[in-house]
Amino acid sequence: MLRQSLDHLLQGPLDGIDLISTDVFDTLLLRQPRSQRSRVMEGEQRFARLLRDEGFYVSLEHLFRTRQLAEKFAYRALNVGGGAGEVRLVDIIQRQLAMLGLPERLIEHRIALEMAIEKVSLSANAKLAKALRLQRQAGIKVVAVSDTALPTPQLTELINYFHAPGLIDAVYSSADVGESKRFGRLFSHVLEKEGVHASRLLHLGDDVVADHTVPKAMGIHTVHLPKGRLRRFAARADGARAEAMRGVRTRAARPSGRTPDLADRQAFGREVFGPIVAQFCFYIWLYAREAEAQGNSALLFCARGGIGIREAFERLVAKLDLPLGIRRENILISRLVAARAAFMQKSPAVLDELGREFKKNTFADVANAMGGRPYGLSGPWELPFEPSHFFAMIDTPEGRVVLGDIEKQNELFKRHLDQIAGDASRIILCDTGLYGSTQRLVAAGLPERKFETIQFARCNYKGLSEDHFPQVTGLVVEEDLYNPLRIETVILRYWQIIESLFEPAIPSVRHLSEGNDGAVCSNAGKIGFGELDPAEGNLLLSGVLQYIDRISNGTAIMSDADLAWTRLKRAITNPRAFDMMALGVGARSVDFGRPESVYVLKQSGAPDLARRLSAVKSQLWREGAIARDFPFLKAALLPALEMVHIVRGVSARLK
């Protein structure tokens, strides 16, 4: 076994080694104590000046935000999809330019700026270069192996810039190979291409996992060259400084205007929800583009909420001419449909969901919902539902009848999934949110498929397991509580408005059947894209679509969204009479195969003030209830309620 030190490489030829591979950044090329955030900010500053010279006027803030978003959702899509491969810089920049409506010919200019900044942010590791030259003189080949978004030509250019040509025999970039060191596949690629056995390779690098633990487990010799603590601390401090300066610039540049006076619900949808939904659709596109780049994926929009989302999404993609080739379909799914799949696998997840949804019902109620029809069950079936006994109840003569119907419904769903997703190895569900029950259940029920979910928000309001959360992405919000420092979390104070915004006036999917043409259909009717108008009777969504139809590029969307979030927060937390009208959603179906409904704002029949105040806690939109029932006290009650939310959020973060 080789001694774990760089000095050993300077002492002479290495016995038993035919190939040396070296990491690039923070190994062969040393970074100055400067964060990536700081480097990107400088790059966008230079890019903004270049754009002005070309006749394009885009603010530094918009350039930086779109770059951040493109990177964020690319890496999220990559990691949720398994982490194999690499996000490519050229793709990040292409998506940034597409969001801003800028021509693709600017990609090369932006990469050139990236390279220029790297050349002043790096330095040569002279000691390592000396050791590698010594080993090359002894006949050992040396290659560079890097997990990076940079393509091979640019990576080679940087190495040659600092070390001159001739130090490295070959360069392997994860961006071009499509595999990474962290999973070992980039090393496998190098071994195959170089024709070397793992035991004859020595790898050098700074990352303890990618450069030491993983290759060592493959039988590769390693020398770990970690960064010093002072260097890591300095880089983090530089990142914090850059972010603080950006925050100052952002606040100074933030538009101080106000949304125009709104006349009706459609106007509220256009001016307030329009930019917010367009922003959300951008996030869907960024995520889907990376999934598409990774290969063989399908993007499925869930009935019901996903149908409205898709209408807005497809309009945005068409309006801004955003490239996207991933397979897209609407899917006949609901929590009930997914629960049947999980039930057939006897997954504990389905008992969690049934226990929460039917805690006031009987075994017969649950059987009727799961089987899709009334069974006239009596005796023990009329007892209060106890989840832990349900599998045993199904394993009885009466229960097996229900089980047969559940199995038939599940087979129809699997056939429907095959019809719309084909052989896609990666299925991305798109829905409103919050907990991701559908994801949890369908993944448990169909383990032969690989599911993930993107949705407006992710929140564990149920207090159940979060084991499925790594496969659920809240594109706009990922918080369990309202966070006063993140304005987008205000939707957690009144989530029903988001569901109502996107859901068309059709029932939830409860029962599947086979049509005359062999296609699977349901009680919800035809839900294919273009087969129904999700905005019919929905003035808020009609307004959203009006907004999307008139936009020109992503710059306007981001500026408008900043104002729109402020307006929405005010409407939710301190509603006026107009806001009550615009955001009122009436009765909401409890779903899961049940006919009952609940009202977001229930009428309080309490005879005295104290009881009416106490009843506010049971309202789904508490601020709306206060504004409606206590018009003279709301000036005191609403700020008090806001403070309660703030204290609760801060307390949760201190635990």
N, C-alpha and C positions, 0 to 999 in steps of 0.2 A: 504493500500500500504506500502511496506517495505521501510524503510529509506535506502538511497543510500550510505552506508558506510560499510567498512570492520569491523570497530569497533563494529557495531551493532551485527555482528556474534559472537563476543566474550562476549556478555552480557548475553547469555542464549539461551534456545530453541526458535525456530521460530514458531510462531503460523501460521497454515494454509499451512505449507510447508512439503511435504513428501519426496522430492528429491532435492538435490543440485548437479548441474553440474558445473564443472570448466574447463575453458580453460587450456591448458598446457603451451605452450611457451609464455614467458613474462607475465605469470600469476602465475601458480603453480610452474613453473621453470623459473627463471629469467636469461636472457641472459647477459653475460658480454658485455661491449661496443665493440663488435666485429662483423663485417659485415658477411653476408652469403658468399660474394665473398672471403673474407679472409679465412673463414673456408674451403670452397671448395678448394681453392688453397693449403692449408696445406694438405688436404686429398689427392689431386692429387700428391703432393710431396711424401707423404708416399707410395702411390700406385705405383709411378714410381720406388721407391726402392724395393718394393715387387716384381714388375714385373721383375726387373733385377735379383733378386734372383731366379726367376722362368725361367730365360733364355729368357725373352722378353724385347726388348729394344725400349721403346717408350718415346719420350721427354715429359717433363712436359707441354710444350706449346700445344702439340697435345692432351694430356689427358685433359687439361683444356678446350681447344676449343671444343672438341667433347662433353664434359659434358655440356658446355654452350649451344651448338647447340641442344643437345637432350632436355634440359630443355626448351629452347626458343620455339622450334616448338611444343613441347608437350603442353605447356600452351597456345600457340596461337591456336592450333587446339581445345583444350578444350574450350577456351573462345569463339571462333567463333561458335562453335557448341552449344553454349548456357550456358556454364560455369558450368553445373551440373556435379557432380562427382568430381574426384580428380586425379591428375597426381601421379603415384606411383613411389617411389624411385627405386624399383626393375626394373621397365620398363625403367627408365632413364639410369640406369647402363647397362642393357641388350643391349640397343641401342648403347650406347657408346662403349661397347665391340665389338658389331657387326661391327661398322664402322671401328674399328681398327684391325679387324681380330683376336680378342682375344677370348679364350674359355669361355663359359658361366659359367664354374665351378668357375671362379674368382668373380662372383657376391657376394657370401657370404663373401669373403675376403674384398671386397670393402665396403660392408655395415658395416662390423666389424670396419673398419677404420673410417667410418662416425660416428659410435657410440662412438668410443674412443675420437674423437675430440669434440663431443657434451658433453661428460662427463667433459671436461676441459673448456668448453665454457659456462656452465650453473651453476647456484647455486640454492639452495633451498629457496623458499619463506617461511621462518619460521613462519611469522605472519599469513599468510593464512593457513598454515598447522595446526597451533594451533587452529584457528577458526573452521576448518573442523573437527578436532578430537573432539572438544567440541560438535559440532552438531551431530556427529556420536554417541557419548555417550548418546545423548538425543533421539536416535532412528531414526535419519534422515539418509537415505542412501546417499552416495556421489559417483558420477561418474565423470570421466574425458572425455571431448569431445573436439576433436582437428581437425582442418583443417590442415592436414599434409601429406607429401608424405611417412612418415614412417608407416610401418605396425603396427598392434596392439601389437605383442610381443615386438618389439623394443621400442615402446612408453611406454609400461608397465615396461620394464627394466629400462628406464631412470627415471621414477617416483619412482620406488623402490630403485634405486641407491641413490637418494638424500633424499627420505623421509622414506625409509624402507617399507617393505610390511605391508599392513593393513590400510593404509590411504584411499585408493580408492577401492570401491567395484567392479567397472567395468570400462573398457576403451573402448571408441568408436573413432576409427580413420577413417577419411574420405577416406583414401586410401583403406581401407578394405570394408567399408560400400558402397562406391561409391556415396556418397552424401556429400554436404558441408553445413556448418552453414550459409554461406553467402546467400544462397537461402532458408534457413529454413528447408530443407529436412532432414538434419542430426538431427535436433531437433525433427522432426516428427518421425524419426526412433527411437530415444531414448525414446520418450514418449510411443510409441507402445511397444517397448521391455520391458520397465520398468512398463508398465501398470499404468501410472500416467497421470492425466489431466494437461493441460498446466498451469492452475491457481495454481497448487500445486507444480510447479517447480521453483526453483531459480537458475539462471545462473550467473556465475562470469567470467569476461574476460576483456581483454585490448582493443580489436578492437571495435571501435564505431559502425560499421555497423554489423559485424558478431556476436558480443557478446552483443550488446545493442539494436540497432534499429530493426533488424530483429526479434530476439526472443520476444522483447516487443510487436511488432505488432501481434505476435501469441498468446498473452495473457500470456506470461511467465514473471515472475518477474526477474529483472536483477539488478546487481550491476556492474557498469562500473569501471574498475581499469586501467586507462590509464598509459602508460609509461611516465616517466618524459621527459621534453624537453632536458635536458642535456644528458640523456641516448640515445635519438634518434640522437642528434647531434654527439655524440661520435661514434656511429655506422656508420653514414654516412661518417665521417672523416676517420674512419678505412677502409671503402670500397674504398674511393678515394685513400688512401695511397697504398692499395693492388693493385689497378688497375694501379697506376703510376709505381710501382715496376715491375708489369707484363709487362708493356709497354717497360721498359728498357730491361728486359730479352728477350722480343720478338724481339726487334730490333737487339739485340746482336746475337740471334740465327737464325735470318732470313737468308735464303740461299742467297748468293751473286753471285750465278752462273748466267748464261744466257741461254736462249733457244738456241738450236743448229741452225746453219745456215739452213734456210728453202729454199727448192728448188721449191715448187709449192704450189697451193692452198690446196691440200690434206695435205701436210706437215704442213701448217699453221693451218689447222683444227685439226690435230693430236696434235701438240705441244702447241698450244695456246688455241683454243676453247675446246680441249679434256678435260683438267683438269677443266676448268670453267664449262662445261656442266656436268661433273661427280659430281662436287661439288653441282650444282643445283639439280641433281637427288638425291643426298643424302638428301637434304632438303625436296624434295617431299616425300621420304621414311619416314623420321622422322615425318612429318605432317600426312601422311597416316596411320602410325602405331598407332598414338594416336587416330585418328578418328576411326580406326578399333577397338581399345580397348573400345571406347565408345559405339560401336554397330551399326548395320544396316545401313551401309554407302556404297556408290558407288563412285568410282573414274572414272570420264569420261574425256577422252582426246579430246579436241575440234578440229574439222577440221577447218583450215588446220594445223596450227602451232603445235597443240597438237599431231599430228600424228608423227612428227619427234621427239618430246619430248618423246613420249612413246617408240619409238624404242630405244633411248638411255637409258631410264629409265629401261626398261625390261632387257636390256643387263647388266646393272650395278647390278640389283637385282640378276640376274642369276649368274653373274661372282663372286660376293662376297657372294653368298648364303644368302642373306638378307631375313629374314622371313617376309612374307606379304600375308595375305589371303583376303584382301578387294577385293570386286568385281571391276573389271577393264574392261572398254570398250571404244572404240572410238565412238564419237557422231557426227551425222550429224547436225552441227549447225554453224551459222554465225551471224553476227550482223543483217543481213536482216531477217533471220529465227526468231531470238529473237525479232526483232522489230514487226513482225507480231503478236507474242503472246502479246506483250505490247499494240499493237494497238487494239486488240480485247477487252482489258480491259479499253480502252480510257485513258491510263496512260499519264500524262504530260511528262514523261521521253522520250517517243517515239517522241514527238514533238521537244524536245531539240535536239535529235540525227538527226532527219530529217532536222531540220532547219540548223544544222551545215553542214550536208553532201550535201544538195541540195540548198544551198543559191544562186547558180547561175543558177538554173534550173526552170522548170515550174511545175504546178500542174500535168500536164499530165506525165511528167518525173517521178515524185514520184509515181503516180498511176501505171505506167507501171512496176516500180521496185517492189513495194509492192505486186501487184497482180501477177507478174511473167510472164506477156505477154503484147504485145502492144494492146491498146484498140481503137486507132484512135479518141481520145478525142479532142474536139475543143472548140471554144468559150472561156468561162472563164477558162477552163482547160489550155489554152495556156498563161495565165497570169503568172508573176513571182511567185514562190512558197512563200506562207506566212503560216507558221505553224499554227498560231492561227485559220485559216479558214479551215483547212484541214478536221477536223471532220464534219463540216457542208457541205463541198463539197462532202464527201462520202455519206451523207444523202440526195442524189438526185437520180433520176432514173439511170443516168449514173454511179454514184458512187456506187450504190448498186451492180452493176455487179462486180466492183472491189472488193467490200467488200465480196462478195460471194467467190471469188477466194482466198482472204486472209484467210477467215474462213476455207476453205478446206485445204489450206496449213498448217494452224495452227493445225487442227485436225490430219493431217498426222504426224506432228512433235510430238504431244502429244502421238500418238500411238507408234512412234519410241522410245520416251523416256521410255514408259512403257515396250517396248520390251527389252531394254538394261539395264534399272535400276531396273526393277521389282518393288517391294514394298519398296525399300530403303527409309528411312525417312530422310536421309541426303545425298544430292547430291553434290559432290565436282567436279567442273569443273577445268581442268588443261589446261592452254593456255600460250601464250607468254606474253601478256600485251599490253598496258600500263594502260589505264584508266579503263578498266573493263566494257566497254559498254555492252558486251554480258551478264554479270552478272546483271547489272542494269536493262536491258530490260527483260530478261527471268524471273527474280524474280518478276518483276512487272506484267508480263503476266501470270505467273502460280503461284499465291499466295498459292495454295493448296500444293505446293511442297516447300521444304526448300533447297535453293541453296547457295553455297559459291564458291569462286574461288581462286585457288592458281596459281600464274603466276610468270614469271621470274622477272618482275619489275612492280611496281605500281606508276603511276605519273599522276597528274591532269593537263596534258598539254592542255586539252580542256577548262579549266576554268568553267566547269559545276558543278552541285551539287556533293557533296561528301557523300551524305546520304548512299550510298551503300558501302562505303569504309570499314566499320567494317566487311563486309563479303568478302572483297577482300584482299588477302595477297600477297605482293611482296616478294617472298622468298629470292631474292638476293638484290633487291633495293626497297626502299620505300622513294623516294625523288621527289620533283617537279623540282629541278634544279641540275645541276652538282655541286657536293661538292668536292673541292680539297682535303679535309681530308678523303674522302671515295672513294677509287680508283674505286670501282665497279660502281659508278655513271657515269663513263665515257661513258657507253653504252647509256646514255641519249643524248649524243652529236651525236650519229649515230645509232639510234634505228633500222633503216631498216636492219642493218646487222644481228640483232638477229632474226627478222622475216624471213629473207631470209635463215638463217642457218637452221631453223626447218621446213619450209614449203615445202612439196613435190610439184612436178610439176603437180598439178591438179587444176581445177578451184574452186573458192569459192562456197559453197553450196547456190544455188539460188532457185532451184525448186525440190520439193519432189514428189515422186510417189510411187505407190504400185507395188511390184514385183509379179511374178507369184506364189511365195511361201508365199505371204502374208506379207513378210517383207517390210519395207519402204526403198526405195533407193532414189538416187538423181543424179543430173547432174554431181556430183563430182566422180561418179563411186564407186567401192568397196573400202572402207577405213578401213575395219576391220584389226586388228592386224595380220600381216602375209599375208594379201591379196595384199599388194603393198609394194614396196621398196622405202621408203621416201628418201633414199640416192642416188637413181638413178639420174645421172646427177648433183648431188650436191657434189662436191669434198670436201667442208668444212665439211659437215656432215659425209661423208665417212671417213675423217680423225678423226673426233670425235669418231666414232665407232671403228676405229683401236686402238685408245688410250684406250678405255674402255676394249677392248678384251685383252689387255696386262697387265692391272693393277692387283695388288695382294691384296691391302688393302687401307683403307682410309688414312693412314699416308702419303703414296706416293701422293695421290690426293691432300691433303692439301698443301704439300710442292710444288708440281708442280703448283698448282693454284696460289700460291703467286707470282711465277715467271711469270705465264701466264697473270695475270692481269696487271703486269707492262709492259709486251710486248704488250698487246692489247691497253693499254693506249697510248703507244708511236705510235703504228700504226694508231690510230684514230686521235690523236692530232698533230702528226708531221709525217705524212705519207711519206715514200720514194716510189720510183717507184714500188718496189716489193709489198709494202703494198697496193698501189693503185690497183694493179692487183689482189691481194688476197682478198681485201675487196670490190671490185666493184660488185654491184648487178644489174646494169642496170635498166630497167623499172619495176615499181611496180604497180600492179593493184590498182585502187582507191576503188574497191569493192562496196558493198552495192547495188548489182544488176545492176551496171553500167559497160559498156565495156571499159571506158577510163583508161589510164595509166599515171603515172607521172614518170619522170626520177629523180633518186637521184642526179645525176650530169648532169644538163642541159648544153648544149653548149651555150656559150655566144657569141652573134653576135654584141656586143657593139663595136663601132668604136674607142673609146678612152679609156685610162687607167681609168679615173674617173668613167665612166659608167660601165666598167667591174668590178671595185672594188665594186660599189654599187650593182651590180647584185649578188654578193656573198651572200648577205643577203637572197636571195630567194632560195638558194641551200639547200637541205636537209642534205648534208654533207659538211659543209662550209670549214673545214680543207682540205678535199679532193679537193674541187674546187680551193682553194688557191694553193695547191701543183701542180695541173694540169695547171692552167692558169697563175701562177706567179712564175715560178721556180727560178727566180733570186731575187725575193722579199720575198719569203716565210720565209727566215731566220729572217726577221723583222716582217712580218705580223702574222705568227703563234704564236709567244710569245705574241704579242699584243692582239690577239684574246683570248688566254688563260687568260690573265689578265682581259679582259672584263668579261669573264665567272666567274672568281674568285670574282671580285668586285660585280657583279650582285648577286652571291650567298650569299656573306657576307651581302650585303644590305638587301636582302630578310629576312635574319635571324635577323636583327636588327629592323625590322618593328614590 
